[in-house]
Amino acid sequence: MEKVISGIRPTGNLHLGNYFGAVKSFIEMQNNYECMFFIADWHSLTTHPTPENIRRSVRTILAEYLACGIDPDKAPIYIQSDVKPVLELYLFLNMNAYLGELERVTSFKEKARTQPDNVNAGLLTYPTLMAADVLAHKADKVPVGKDQEQNMEMMRLFARRFNRIYNVDFFKEPASFHFYDKAVKVPGLDGSGKMGKSEGNAIYLCDDEATIKKKVMRAVTDSGPTKLNQEKPEPIQNLFTLLSLVSSQDTYDYFNDQYNQMTIRYGDLKKQLAQDINAFCAPIRERITAYQNDEEQLARIAKQGAEKATESAEKTLRQVREIIGFRPY
Ligand code: AMP
């Protein structure tokens, strides 16, 4: 079975955009591939989080991914910093990664521009750490968005370069992978653009019923259709897109017909949408709380993941050390 590995940025609570854009595919992937998921806490150090911040966000992400349906018995989920052999590979790869090529990476240039007083070496070598995370397990595929495509190219370059330097056929080149043919874009409720943490327009999986309702009822709309069967302007289309994700086909068709007939009442649509979002989130929310309150279980799952991932990475590293020339006397 092909190996798929995916890193998760520990950047706070999951929202509907994360769920339908990424997490849902992970849940399906674990049934079709040999999957591993890790929470990229080393990577997060580039922005200098506080210790408390790291602990809390890693724990939150772990609880939320499990609540969404990652099954640690099918797909190990581990914390990046628990798997030390990856650090060694990071060091080895850095020896053959060149300043010029690292500086040319778009995401590095972007960060250097937006945070000029914190252009640290971790930021520069982000692609080598990402390569180490994946190559340490000799994964076949990595599910990535467009923004990670260049990092994937660097990863393949490092793999090829290692093979060439040592004249081996050791690392395979991991492929970028899109589980769904068409990427899902979950819109926000503010009329345009996508749902996102930094946009401040997100509905979180852990939001309670009242919060969901408040957010949905505030969604931007217009004064209603003025022609039969007219095309929906973006704010309205966004509500229908959300409806298509969380509501039944019947509900969707009902409001769609009402829109086409110009009899729609946005208040009713929003009430239904809020109700359906809540129905979707409620079981996940309950499981999030259950995991958050069960520190022991989280620790056990993280340990189990770390053991599997360390075993896999250590196996690769034993061979890498041998290839490079680090042999025990
Ligand atoms: P972020 O929370 O921005 O770090 O996003 C993590 C991942 O969630 C991204 O790589 C996307 O795959 C997915 N994602 C985030 N927001 C959306 C959205 N509004 N629509 C679809 N996918 C999203």
Boltz pocket constraint, residues with backbone or C-beta under 6 A from the ligand:
constraints:
  - pocket:
      binder: B
      contacts: [[A, 9], [A, 11], [A, 17], [A, 18], [A, 19], [A, 20], [A, 21], [A, 22], [A, 145], [A, 184], [A, 185], [A, 186], [A, 187], [A, 194], [A, 195], [A, 196], [A, 197]]
      max_distance: 6.0
